[in-house]
Every structure is written in structure tokens, then in C-alpha cells.
């Protein structure tokens, strides 16, 4: 019986299809016309008196007029959702359903005529009759409606990016349709195209606020969903760089170098357009040509400005503030009250919120203000805050705090508080995303906290190699080596990083991340570390006076480095900073249908934590949390036919930890060190190379895309420990 009902359904579906074709070909006597015309409300109002006459003329061509275009398209979108196999497609279709009026599928169906309902009849898994006819959908709307992006206009353009043939034309082009409809369909100059609506988010590049306001007003009036004026606003997030464009003002191309606060690492992900050309394209409804990026390269923001951006967004202090603190000492004769000794107030202050100490108690009088900045008070506050967060746990130890060589107030303001802010803005984003709409997810905070740590990140500024002092920290270029070793084969290798450990520990930078790292015992107390492109790590612990620069005339450019410490959230796959797998299993679905991909966690976290619009780049320390089965096995492996469970992973944080990682065009490469008892990485002297040691074993590769074969060989037993994410 089940098979018979299935056959009956197929027969009804096919009979309906043949009936439609007969209607459109006048029972086979003429060529099929599968054009479907839709008319906007603006067009109907402008042509109210002649609209019925126009409809009659169109029907004579055999074309079909949709009486209820919005309702018809919304029901069509619902039928597409049922057959969708891609989460990205589902996301797009759901966004189209939110344009204009929002109704349920049944409510939209009640509006349709019987003929329209018949066109949308489907027999799963087959598409509706409408799609089987391979129709061409033509929307006729006014230029004003196209500029503001009415729902019909947006829906037709978006659906036409897929399998549907759809165009938008002006009312004046209807005459061309009657003369030669096919020519109209292929004439791009006749079609209404609003390039503003090609993107969801717009970032403005201009050094003039009045110009920014003008650009913002124009974009919003012409259909832009969101315009971002301030690139460094810590609360601005671009959730999809593929739906983001940068609009450059005409004056920007003549601006002074470094004047524009923008970091060009996003060049490969975003489109750039000149404002005047955008205006011309919208007014003339023609395609927009991207701006030549080479015209903007001299506007690359320097690392100093990026560090400055983080400093401002995290309310950090200039290191010169240390001198101010020295002038706030108090002697034993100064008492705030005749009734209680100062020690009573100090004991109470360390239990108050920091805001109350600085914004309220400090205003009592000058002595109270000086008391608020005493070093022993802030030592207690640092330890108290560190006790609340596992990623700050090293600062529960007074000896570790002392290693920073900073007053405790500056430790709090420049290290502890910025990282706590990182943590809070990340949690705020997670909770906002997992609780919005009907689909919600419960967030496992305990599991999330267990994978958090800190890392020491780099910001770099390109410069000529000969401008960097011998022995200084730098990326790429020619490295500095003892003169007696310049003929060694290692000097033919390319340098990735030259790290002067004194630079690293200067002013306490990195102490927290060093202490958090499982490989902290491998970091020498002094000297220089060299990281090479063949995966070799060397350490020189001799005198800097013996170093000279290896001479390779082809390597004239390097990058200066500035360090900053920030929260580090391990990701399973860090290629292109966009794989949300690892964090996905931290979210426990509380209902069906929750779309993890909509969170875009990795991309967003980079923006929330790091200098605005700068991908998190090279870093020291951090952690590997786990590797996926897809990373472990590749198509080229001997297990070519192996079934790969995309949600399967193995935890490796207790076995291997990163020392240094850096981004490249093919993903994130790095140097991993073994921390497992009994098989630890150790320093070994290099034969015939005085004062030089190397780390063995170490593992080098693109851990985001695939696991180094050497590591897979040494730890093959891990394949038995794969488990599936929640």
C-alpha cells in the first residue's frame, strides 16, 4: 500500500506538470513562455490607470503574472528550506524570510490564488512545479525602490544567485520586453542592480568625520544593513568577512601615511571600493569595480597604532605612570582618621570593587588618594583577582608577581584587567548568541573555562633589515649569528623568528603566559632563540658582541616586533581562523535546530580580543586543546578510504604544547614541544657549534590543517582515543 500511495503521488505530480506546460503553450500550439512577471507596489501606484491594460498585454505573450509576489516567493523559500542540505543556504533562506512582513508558511499560503498554490505544489523530495518549469522571474520596480532595497528586490537578487533565473527591470524597459524578451534578459545595462546590497556590513575609511557622516547616510539610504565608522571600536564585530566591504573616501588616497587606523591583513578577505565610484554605480545601476588594493598599501597601520588601539580599549596605562606612583608615598604620621589606624582602611579597601577605590574613596582627600595607590594594597588586589580565574592562577604567587618588575597597580591595569575584559566580552558575545531567537543553546561555562589560557601575541611593522640592531627580536630577514658559523649549512635556511629573551622579559611582558605554559621550563633565562623554516629551533647563549649579520642580499626586509599579552582560546583548527569545531563541543544544545555555524566563534573572538580588525597573528605559548580526526588523516594517507568522523577529536593538551605559532597563506604553522613525562623535549648541545643548543624532539607543521607525520608516527596510539563531540 505504501508503494501504491507513492506511485499515486508521483502520477498526480506529473499530471499537474503536464497541465501547466499545456497552459503555457496554448495546448502545444505555441512556444512555451516560462516568464513570470512580478510588479512592485511603487510601480502599481505610478501606473494605476493603465495597469489592467498592461496585464492583458503581458498575458497575450503567454507569460504569467504573479498576483501576490511576496507571498509566492516566501512560500517558495519555505519549500527550498525543506530540501536544503547546507547550513549556509539555510541561513540565507531564513534571512530572506525576515525581509518585509513576517508570517508563517500557512499564513502566506492563505493569501495565494489556487493557481499560485498549484505552482508551488511539490512531492518530496522533488522540487515544486514552479521550479520544474525552469522559469525566468522578472521583477518590475522603480529606481527609488531599487535604491532602498525593497524586500522583493532583495529576494529576487539573492535567489538569482542560486538556481533561479531572476532579473529586475525598470518600468521603461517593458517595451523592450515586448519587442524581444530574450535580448532583455541578457542585456546587463537594462537590469537594475544596486551594488550597495551586495554586502551586509560596510567599513568606512576616511580621516574626516563629516565625510564619514555623509558616506554613512548615503549607504543606509541605499540599502546597506550596517555601517561601521570607527574601525577600532572594541564592540564592533564583523561576523562574516565574505559579506563585508570597505568603502574608501576619495580624500583617503592622498592622506599621509599612517594617518588611517586600518590594518591591511584583511585585504584577502574583503572588497575595497572608492566612494565616488560606488555613488556612480548606484545612480547608474551598473556593476561596481573593486578598488586596486595597491593604491592603499601605504596606509598599512603600524604595530604601534595597533598596540595603542588595544591600550585604549582596555584602559591600560602608559609605563611612565610608574613615576607618578613613586610620588604617592605616605609616612607613618599621616592618619586618615583619629579613630582608626590606616591599616583598618587598607584592610577594608582590598575587599572593595576597584571602581569604588578609584572613583569614590580616592576623592575623600589627598591622603585617601595616596592610600589608594599603595603597592601593598594592589598586591593583595592582584592576588584576589587571580584567585577568581584559572588563567590568572600564576599571579596568586607573590614571587611570580615580582618577576614582572612592575608596581602592582600597573600589573593590575596593564595585565590582569585587560585579560579579564577579554574574558567578559567573549562571554557576553557567547551568551547573546546562544540565547537569541527561538533556537537556544546552554553554554557549558566550566568546560569553557578549563581550556582558557593566555599567550604572548606579536604585532609587527615591516622595515629594512639593516635598521634593526644586532641581536634584537625580529621576524624574517637575515639573522645574527657568530661569525665563525656563517659557513654552516643552517645559514642557508630562512629565518622565521629571532627572539632575544631579554626583549621578551623586559618590563614583565609575557611573564603570565610563560608561567601558564607547560613548556616554560624550556625557555632559557637569557640569549637568543632562532626558529627556522625547516622546523629547527636553536639557542645561542654567548656574548652579543660575537654576533654579526648573515649576509643574504635577497633578504633586505624584516619586521620589528611588539608584544602584548591576551586571553587565548584554543581552537581545534586554526586554518583561516574560522573553524568553530572545538568550541562547538563546548555548547550543549538545549533544543533541536541550533545552528552552531551562526556563532562564527573563532572569527569573532579574534576581533573581540585583539586590536580591532587585526587577525590574531604570531604568538608564543598558548595551548593545543585537541586535534580532529579530519586533521589527523589526510586523503594522501595510506588510509585513503577511511571514513572520517568530522565530529571526532582527540585531546592532546597534556602531550604537546606550542612554543611559537605564526600565520601563513596556507594556515597556521608552528613549533610543538612534548610535555609528557618520560618523553619530554630537552635542550641538546650541537656538535661543532659553540654556545649553540637545539630542542629535541620538536614538531613543526601546519597543525590546523594536518598533524605532522612525525608526531602521528610517534603517537600513533592516540588514534584509539578519538571521541565524538557533544
C-alpha positions in Angstrom: 0.0 0.0 0.0 2.8 2.4 0.8 4.3 1.8 -2.6 1.0 2.4 -4.3 0.4 5.7 -2.5 3.9 6.8 -3.5 3.1 5.9 -7.2 -0.2 7.8 -7.0 1.6 10.8 -5.6 4.1 10.7 -8.5 1.3 10.5 -11.1 -0.5 13.5 -9.6 2.7 15.5 -9.6 3.5 14.6 -13.3 -0.1 15.3 -14.4 0.0 18.7 -12.8 3.3 19.5 -14.5 1.9 18.5 -17.9 -1.2 20.5 -17.3 1.0 23.6 -16.5 3.0 23.1 -19.7 -0.1 22.8 -21.8 -1.5 26.0 -20.3 1.7 27.9 -21.1 1.9 26.6 -24.7 -1.7 27.0 -25.5 -2.2 23.2 -25.7 1.1 22.8 -27.6 0.2 25.3 -30.3 2.9 27.8 -29.4 6.4 28.1 -27.9 6.5 27.7 -24.1 6.8 31.0 -22.3 8.0 30.4 -18.8 8.4 34.0 -17.8 6.8 35.1 -14.5 6.4 38.8 -14.0 6.1 40.5 -10.6 5.2 44.1 -10.1 6.2 46.2 -7.1 3.8 48.4 -5.2 5.6 51.5 -6.3 5.1 50.5 -10.0 1.4 49.7 -9.4 0.8 53.1 -7.8 2.6 55.0 -10.6 0.7 53.1 -13.3 -2.7 52.6 -11.6 -4.8 53.7 -14.5 -3.0 51.6 -17.2 -2.1 48.6 -15.1 -5.0 46.4 -16.2 -4.3 47.1 -19.9 -0.7 46.2 -19.3 -1.6 42.9 -17.6 -3.7 42.0 -20.6 -0.9 42.7 -23.0 1.5 40.5 -21.0 -0.9 37.6 -20.7 -1.2 37.5 -24.5 2.6 36.7 -24.7 1.9 33.6 -22.7 3.8 34.9 -19.7 2.4 34.6 -16.2 1.7 37.4 -13.7 2.1 36.7 -10.1 -0.8 38.4 -8.2 0.8 38.0 -4.8 4.5 38.2 -5.4 5.8 38.5 -1.8 3.6 35.7 -0.6 4.5 33.5 -3.5 8.3 33.9 -3.0 8.1 33.4 0.7 6.3 30.1 0.3 8.8 29.1 -2.4 11.6 29.9 0.1 9.9 27.6 2.6 9.9 24.7 0.1 13.6 25.3 -0.5 14.3 25.1 3.2 12.8 21.7 3.4 15.2 20.5 0.7 18.3 22.4 1.9 21.4 20.4 2.7 23.7 23.3 3.6 23.7 25.2 6.8 24.8 28.3 4.9 22.0 28.0 2.5 19.5 27.6 5.4 20.9 30.7 7.0 20.5 32.7 3.8 16.9 31.5 3.2 15.9 32.2 6.7 17.3 35.8 6.4 15.1 36.3 3.3 12.0 35.2 5.2 12.7 38.0 7.7 12.5 40.7 4.9 9.3 42.6 4.8 6.3 41.1 6.6 7.0 38.0 8.7 4.3 35.3 8.6 4.2 31.5 8.8 4.1 29.4 5.7 0.4 28.6 6.2 -0.4 32.3 6.6 1.4 33.1 3.3 -0.5 30.2 1.6 -3.8 31.7 2.6 -3.1 34.8 0.5 -2.2 32.9 -2.7 -4.6 32.1 -5.5 -5.4 28.4 -6.4 -3.2 28.7 -9.5 -0.3 30.1 -7.4 -0.7 27.3 -4.9 -0.7 24.7 -7.7 2.6 26.1 -9.0 4.1 25.6 -5.6 2.9 22.1 -5.3 5.7 19.6 -4.6 6.1 16.0 -4.0 9.1 15.4 -1.7 12.0 15.1 -2.5 11.1 16.7 -5.8 11.0 20.5 -6.2 7.8 22.4 -6.7 6.2 22.5 -10.2 7.3 26.1 -10.5 11.0 25.1 -10.4 10.4 22.2 -12.7 9.3 24.7 -15.4 12.8 26.4 -15.2 11.1 29.8 -15.0 12.5 33.3 -15.6 11.3 35.7 -12.9 11.2 39.3 -13.8 10.5 42.0 -11.2 9.4 45.4 -12.5 10.1 48.1 -9.9 11.0 51.8 -9.7 14.6 53.0 -9.3 13.6 54.6 -6.0 12.6 51.1 -4.7 15.8 49.6 -6.0 17.9 52.1 -4.1 16.3 51.5 -0.8 16.2 47.8 -1.4 12.5 46.8 -1.0 12.0 43.1 0.1 11.0 41.9 -3.4 14.1 43.4 -4.9 16.4 41.8 -2.3 14.7 38.4 -2.6 14.9 38.2 -6.4 18.6 39.2 -6.5 19.5 36.7 -3.8 17.6 33.8 -5.3 19.0 34.6 -8.7 22.5 33.9 -7.2 21.4 30.3 -6.9 19.5 28.1 -9.4 16.6 30.6 -10.2 16.8 32.9 -13.3 15.8 36.3 -12.0 16.2 39.9 -13.1 14.9 43.3 -12.1 14.0 45.9 -14.7 12.7 49.4 -14.9 9.1 50.2 -16.0 10.6 51.9 -19.1 12.1 48.6 -20.2 8.8 46.8 -20.5 8.6 48.0 -24.1 11.9 46.2 -24.7 10.4 43.1 -23.2 7.5 43.0 -25.6 9.9 43.6 -28.6 12.5 41.0 -27.6 12.3 39.4 -24.2 15.3 37.2 -24.6 17.6 40.1 -25.6 16.4 42.0 -22.5 17.3 39.1 -20.2 21.0 39.1 -21.4 21.4 42.9 -21.5 23.1 43.8 -18.2 22.6 47.6 -18.9 18.8 47.1 -18.8 18.8 45.4 -15.4 18.5 47.2 -12.1 21.4 46.3 -9.8 22.1 48.0 -6.5 25.8 47.2 -5.6 25.3 48.5 -2.1 23.2 45.5 -1.2 25.9 43.0 -2.3 27.3 43.2 1.3 25.9 43.1 4.8 28.5 45.2 6.6 30.3 48.3 5.4 33.5 49.7 6.9 34.4 53.3 6.2 37.9 54.5 5.5 38.1 58.3 5.9 40.0 60.7 8.1 37.2 63.3 8.0 34.2 62.8 10.4 31.9 65.0 8.2 32.8 62.8 5.2 32.1 59.7 7.3 28.6 61.0 8.2 27.8 61.7 4.5 29.0 58.2 3.5 27.0 56.6 6.3 23.8 58.4 5.3 24.2 57.5 1.7 24.9 53.8 2.3 21.9 53.5 4.7 19.6 55.3 2.3 20.6 52.9 -0.4 20.0 49.6 1.3 23.1 49.0 3.5 22.3 46.9 6.6 25.1 48.1 8.8 27.8 50.8 8.5 30.9 50.9 10.8 32.6 54.3 11.2 35.0 53.6 13.9 37.3 50.7 13.0 38.8 50.5 16.5 35.5 50.2 18.4 36.0 47.1 20.6 32.3 46.3 20.4 32.1 46.2 16.6 32.2 42.7 15.2 32.3 41.5 11.6 30.8 38.1 11.8 31.3 37.2 8.1 34.2 38.8 6.2 32.7 37.4 3.0 29.7 39.8 3.5 31.8 42.8 4.4 33.2 45.6 2.2 35.4 48.6 2.8 34.4 52.0 1.3 37.3 54.4 0.9 36.7 58.1 0.7 38.2 60.0 -2.3 40.4 62.0 0.0 42.0 59.0 1.6 44.3 58.2 -1.3 46.1 61.5 -0.7 46.2 61.1 3.1 49.5 60.9 5.0 51.0 57.5 5.7 49.9 56.0 9.0 47.0 58.5 9.3 44.3 55.9 8.7 43.7 53.4 11.5 43.3 50.3 9.4 45.3 47.1 9.3 45.6 45.5 5.8 45.7 41.9 6.9 42.1 41.7 5.8 42.9 42.5 2.2 42.5 38.9 1.1 39.0 38.6 2.7 37.3 41.9 1.9 36.4 44.0 -1.2 37.5 47.7 -1.3 35.6 50.3 -3.2 36.0 54.0 -3.8 33.1 56.1 -2.5 32.6 58.2 -5.6 32.6 55.1 -7.9 30.1 53.5 -5.6 27.8 56.5 -5.9 28.1 56.5 -9.7 27.4 52.8 -9.9 24.2 53.1 -7.7 23.0 56.1 -9.7 23.5 54.3 -13.0 22.7 50.8 -11.7 25.8 49.2 -13.1 28.3 46.8 -11.7 30.9 48.2 -9.4 34.6 47.5 -10.0 36.8 46.8 -6.8 39.4 49.4 -5.9 43.0 48.4 -6.7 44.5 47.5 -3.3 48.0 48.6 -4.4 46.7 52.2 -4.1 46.1 51.7 -0.4 49.2 49.8 0.7 51.0 52.8 2.0 48.1 53.2 4.5 49.0 50.0 6.4 48.7 50.7 10.1 51.9 50.2 12.1 52.1 47.9 15.1 52.5 50.9 17.4 49.0 52.1 16.4 47.5 48.6 16.8 49.0 48.3 20.3 47.7 51.8 21.0 44.2 50.6 20.0 44.3 47.7 22.5 45.7 50.0 25.1 42.8 52.4 24.8 40.1 49.8 24.5 41.4 48.0 27.7 42.1 51.2 29.6 45.7 50.4 30.1 48.3 52.8 31.5 51.4 54.2 29.9 54.5 52.8 31.6 55.6 56.4 32.5 52.8 56.2 35.1 55.3 54.3 37.3 57.0 57.7 38.1 53.6 59.1 39.3 53.2 56.2 41.7 56.6 57.0 43.3 55.3 60.4 44.4 52.3 58.9 46.3 54.1 57.6 49.3 52.8 58.2 52.8 54.6 58.3 56.2 53.5 56.8 59.4 52.5 60.1 60.9 49.7 60.7 58.3 46.5 59.2 59.5 43.1 59.3 57.7 41.1 59.1 60.9 41.7 59.8 64.6 39.5 56.8 65.4 41.1 54.1 63.3 44.6 53.5 62.1 45.3 53.4 58.3 45.7 49.6 58.5 42.0 49.3 59.1 41.2 51.3 55.9 43.7 49.3 53.9 42.2 46.0 55.0 38.7 47.3 54.0 39.9 48.7 50.7 41.2 45.4 49.3 37.6 44.0 49.6 36.1 46.9 47.6 35.5 46.8 43.9 38.3 48.5 42.1 35.9 51.1 40.7 34.9 52.2 44.2 38.5 52.5 45.3 39.5 54.7 42.3 36.3 56.6 41.7 35.0 57.1 45.3 37.4 56.6 48.1 40.2 58.4 46.3 38.1 61.6 46.2 37.9 61.9 50.0 41.2 63.9 50.3 44.8 63.9 49.1 45.8 61.3 51.8 43.0 59.0 50.8 44.1 59.3 47.2 47.7 58.4 48.0 46.4 55.4 50.1 44.5 54.1 47.0 47.8 53.7 45.1 50.0 52.0 47.7 51.8 49.0 46.3 51.0 46.5 49.1 47.2 47.2 48.6 47.4 46.4 44.9 49.5 43.3 45.6 46.6 42.0 47.6 44.1 43.0 44.9 46.1 41.3 42.2 46.2 38.1 44.2 42.5 38.3 45.0 41.5 38.7 41.3 43.9 36.0 40.2 42.2 33.6 42.6 38.9 34.0 40.7 40.3 33.0 37.3 42.3 29.9 36.5 44.1 31.6 33.5 45.4 34.1 36.0 46.5 31.5 38.6 50.3 32.2 38.3 49.6 35.6 39.8 48.4 34.1 43.0 52.1 33.6 43.8 53.9 36.7 45.1 57.2 35.5 43.6 55.7 35.4 40.1 54.3 38.9 40.5 57.8 40.1 41.5 59.2 38.7 38.2 57.3 41.4 36.3 59.5 44.2 37.9 56.4 46.4 37.9 54.4 48.2 40.6 51.3 46.0 41.4 48.9 48.8 40.3 50.4 48.7 36.8 50.3 44.8 36.9 46.6 45.0 37.5 45.9 47.8 35.0 48.1 46.5 32.2 48.0 42.7 32.5 45.2 41.4 34.8 42.4 43.8 34.0 42.8 43.7 30.2 42.7 39.9 30.2 39.6 39.9 32.4 38.0 42.3 30.0 38.9 39.9 27.1 37.1 37.2 29.1 34.0 39.2 29.8 33.4 40.5 26.3 33.8 36.9 24.9 31.3 35.6 27.4 28.9 38.4 26.6 29.1 37.6 23.0 28.6 33.8 23.6 25.5 34.4 25.8 24.0 36.9 23.4 24.3 34.5 20.5 23.2 31.3 22.3 20.1 33.0 23.8 18.8 35.0 20.9 15.8 33.9 18.8 13.8 30.7 19.2 16.8 28.3 18.9 18.9 28.4 22.1 21.8 26.5 23.5 23.0 26.1 27.0 26.7 27.1 27.5 29.0 24.9 29.5 31.0 27.5 31.3 33.0 25.1 33.4 34.2 23.2 30.3 34.9 26.5 28.5 37.0 27.9 31.4 39.0 24.7 31.5 40.6 25.3 28.1 41.3 29.0 28.5 44.9 30.3 29.0 47.0 33.3 27.9 49.5 33.8 25.1 52.0 36.4 24.1 51.0 37.9 20.8 53.1 39.8 18.2 52.3 42.9 16.3 54.8 43.6 13.5 55.9 46.6 11.5 57.8 46.0 8.2 61.2 47.7 7.9 64.5 47.4 6.3 66.7 44.6 7.8 69.7 46.9 8.3 67.7 49.2 10.6 67.3 46.6 13.3 70.1 46.4 15.9 72.2 43.2 16.0 70.7 40.7 18.4 67.3 42.3 18.5 64.0 40.4 18.2 62.6 40.4 14.6 60.6 38.4 12.1 62.3 37.1 8.9 65.2 38.9 7.3 68.9 37.9 7.9 69.6 36.5 11.4 72.5 37.4 13.6 75.0 34.5 14.2 78.5 34.1 15.5 80.9 35.0 12.6 82.7 31.6 12.9 79.5 29.8 12.0 78.5 31.8 8.9 79.5 29.0 6.6 77.4 26.4 8.4 74.5 24.9 6.3 72.0 26.4 8.7 72.8 29.8 7.4 71.2 28.8 4.1 67.9 28.4 5.8 65.2 31.0 6.0 64.6 32.7 9.4 61.1 32.8 10.8 61.8 34.4 14.2 64.8 35.7 16.0 63.8 36.1 19.7 66.0 37.9 22.2 64.8 36.6 25.5 65.8 39.8 27.3 63.3 41.6 25.0 60.7 39.1 25.9 61.1 39.6 29.7 61.7 43.3 29.6 59.2 45.2 31.8 57.5 41.9 32.7 56.0 41.4 29.3 55.0 37.7 28.9 55.6 36.6 32.5 52.0 35.4 32.9 51.9 33.4 29.6 55.3 31.9 30.3 54.1 30.7 33.7 50.9 29.4 32.2 52.8 27.3 29.5 53.6 23.6 30.1 56.9 24.3 28.3 58.0 27.2 30.5 60.9 25.1 31.7 62.3 25.0 28.2 62.6 28.8 27.9 66.2 29.8 28.6 66.9 32.6 31.1 68.9 34.6 28.5 70.3 34.5 25.0 68.6 34.3 21.6 66.2 31.8 20.1 66.2 31.1 16.4 63.2 29.5 14.6 63.9 28.2 11.1 61.7 27.2 8.2 62.8 23.6 8.4 61.5 23.2 11.9 64.8 23.6 13.7 65.0 25.6 16.9 68.4 26.9 18.1 69.5 28.7 21.2 72.6 30.9 21.4 73.8 31.8 24.9 77.1 33.5 24.1 78.1 37.2 24.0 76.1 39.5 21.7 79.4 41.1 20.7 80.3 37.9 18.8 77.2 38.2 16.6 77.3 39.5 13.1 74.5 39.5 10.5 74.4 36.7 8.0 74.7 38.3 4.6 71.9 37.3 2.1 71.3 40.2 -0.3 67.9 38.9 -1.2 66.6 39.3 2.4 66.6 43.0 2.8 63.2 43.3 4.6 62.2 42.1 8.1 59.6 43.1 10.7 60.0 44.7 14.1 58.0 43.2 16.9 55.9 44.5 19.7 54.5 42.1 22.3 51.1 42.1 24.1 49.5 39.6 26.4 45.9 38.5 25.9 43.5 35.8 26.6 44.0 32.7 24.4 41.1 30.4 23.4 42.4 27.2 21.9 40.8 26.2 18.6 40.8 22.8 17.1 41.6 24.0 13.6 43.1 27.4 13.1 43.4 27.5 9.3 42.0 30.9 8.2 40.9 31.4 11.8 37.4 30.2 11.0 36.8 26.6 12.0 34.4 26.6 15.0 34.7 22.8 15.7 36.5 22.9 19.0 34.2 25.5 20.6 31.2 23.7 19.2 31.5 20.9 21.6 31.5 23.4 24.5 27.9 24.3 23.6 25.4 21.7 24.7 22.2 22.1 22.5 19.1 22.5 24.6 16.8 22.2 21.6 16.9 20.9 18.1 17.8 23.1 15.2 20.5 25.2 16.8 23.0 26.4 14.1 26.5 26.3 15.5 27.9 27.8 12.4 26.0 31.0 13.0 28.2 31.7 16.0 31.4 32.1 13.9 33.2 31.9 17.2 36.8 31.9 16.1 36.5 34.9 13.8 34.5 36.9 16.4 36.9 36.0 19.3 39.8 37.3 17.3 38.0 40.6 16.8 36.9 40.9 20.4 40.2 40.2 22.0 42.8 41.6 19.6 43.4 45.1 18.1 40.3 45.9 16.0 40.3 44.3 12.5 43.6 42.6 13.0 43.6 38.9 12.9 45.4 37.3 15.8 48.8 36.6 14.4 52.1 35.2 15.5 52.3 34.2 19.2 54.4 32.5 21.8 52.9 29.8 24.1 49.1 29.2 24.3 47.9 25.7 24.1 46.7 22.9 21.8 43.4 21.5 23.2 42.6 18.8 20.7 43.1 17.6 17.1 40.2 16.4 14.9 40.1 13.1 13.1 39.9 15.1 9.8 43.2 16.8 10.8 44.8 13.5 11.7 44.0 11.8 8.5 44.5 13.2 5.0 43.4 11.9 1.6 47.0 11.2 0.7 47.5 8.9 3.7 47.5 5.2 3.3 44.0 5.1 4.9 42.6 6.8 1.8 39.3 5.1 2.0 38.9 5.6 5.7 35.6 7.1 6.9 36.3 10.4 8.7 34.0 11.4 11.5 34.0 15.2 11.3 32.9 15.5 14.9 35.6 13.2 16.3 38.6 14.5 18.1 41.4 13.5 20.5 42.7 15.6 23.4 46.4 16.3 23.2 47.0 19.2 25.6 48.7 17.1 28.1 51.1 15.7 25.4 52.1 18.6 23.2 52.2 22.3 23.6 53.0 25.1 21.2 56.1 27.2 21.7 55.7 29.5 18.7 53.0 29.7 16.0 52.7 32.0 13.0 50.1 32.6 10.3 50.8 32.0 6.6 48.7 32.0 3.4 48.2 28.2 3.9 47.1 28.3 7.6 48.8 28.5 10.9 52.2 26.8 11.2 54.0 26.2 14.5 56.6 24.5 16.7 55.1 22.0 19.1 57.0 20.6 22.1 56.4 17.4 24.0 55.5 17.9 27.7 54.5 14.3 28.5 56.5 12.7 31.3 59.1 10.2 30.1 59.3 11.7 26.6 60.0 15.4 27.2 61.6 17.7 24.8 65.1 18.7 26.0 67.9 21.1 25.0 71.0 19.3 23.5 74.3 20.8 22.5 75.1 21.0 18.8 78.4 19.4 17.7 81.0 21.9 16.3 78.7 24.8 17.2 80.0 26.5 20.4 77.3 28.1 22.7 74.6 26.6 20.4 71.9 24.2 21.6 68.8 22.7 19.8 65.5 21.4 21.1 64.7 17.7 20.5 62.3 16.3 19.8 60.1 19.1 18.4 57.4 19.0 15.8 56.9 21.6 13.1 53.9 22.0 10.7 50.5 23.3 9.9 48.7 21.9 12.9 45.5 23.5 11.8 45.3 21.6 8.5 47.1 18.3 9.3 49.2 16.8 12.0 52.9 16.5 11.3 53.7 12.9 10.1 56.5 12.6 12.7 54.0 13.3 15.5 51.5 10.9 14.1 54.2 8.2 13.9 55.4 8.8 17.5 51.9 9.0 19.0 50.0 6.5 16.8 48.3 5.1 19.9 46.2 8.3 20.1 44.0 7.1 17.2 42.5 4.7 19.7 41.4 7.6 21.9 39.2 9.5 19.4 35.8 10.5 20.8 32.8 12.3 19.4 31.9 15.9 20.4 28.7 16.6 22.3 
